[in-house]
Amino acid sequence: MGNQRVTTRPFQILTMDYIQSLPRSSRGNAHLLVLMDVFSKYCLLVPVRKISSSSVCEILEQQWFRRLSVPQYLISDNATTFHSKEFQNLLAKYGVQHWASARHRSQANPTERLNRTINAMIRSYVRENQKLWDTRISEVEFILNNTVHATTKFTPFKVIFGHEIVTKGSEHRFENENLSEEERMGRMKSISKSVYETVTNNLRKAHESTKTRYDLRHKRYSPTFDIGQRVYKRTFRQSVAGDHFNAKLGEVYEPCIVLAKKGSCSYEVADLNGKSLGVFSAGDLKA
């Protein structure tokens, strides 16, 4: 397992992923774009009709960059959408560094666990009519952002804003009303500092625990490859009835060339003509 991507404050590292091929809703949506701040676990869920570079760029800029904050790093998978010229230009415009996880290894993206939770919540809401899944997304997002996270030990809302969300006007408290503005700001900064330090420590402990379990499971031989070496990559091609192709009868591996090593156990590979095919885990390659 690779080294921890260190984050010590909110909005430093943002992850993006799609939950794809949901039932086409009454509003025409079929996918869910999931954005999550790695530090606080604060998330934004946006139903979309189709996956495209233009839609993801608009959502990222209008609903995250301009409403919340521009991150230092953005993590995504190697989907074409996240490597389009339009998407890369947007990141360059705001000075955001892009980290891409290995293809077909969704566990490398921190949103994967969140996606599983979202899927389970959607299932519980739409047993009677799956076409209504997007009508409950705001409720799902609210619950996720205001439930204590198992890793940070705080609600995402509190990590971001320094206090729990107020759901009724009568719940407002005025115990600080006699403080000066300077004293009130000082107290808020002190609370935020304490929360940040606790979250940072909890994230570190969670990563160390996960790394230990991962390393124990992966003591088996892990293949390594040399730059320029000819190897074979899993095809991952899906069955397509219209093309009269069944994946079960197709080739499982295809030849390629190693271009570069990425991280501790991933490699960028190219086809035999030198065209990059993306980054793949060593587990999906063989000599």
PyMOL commands that set and color helices and strands:
alter all, ss='L'
color gray80, all
select helices_A, chain A and resi 53-65+80-83+85-94+106-108+111-125+130-145+156-161+169-171+181-217+241-243+247-249+282-284
alter helices_A, ss='H'
color red, helices_A
select strands_A, chain A and resi 13-19+31-37+43-48+73-76+97-100+230-234+253-262+266-270+276-281+285-286
alter strands_A, ss='S'
color yellow, strands_A
deselect
rebuild
show_as cartoon
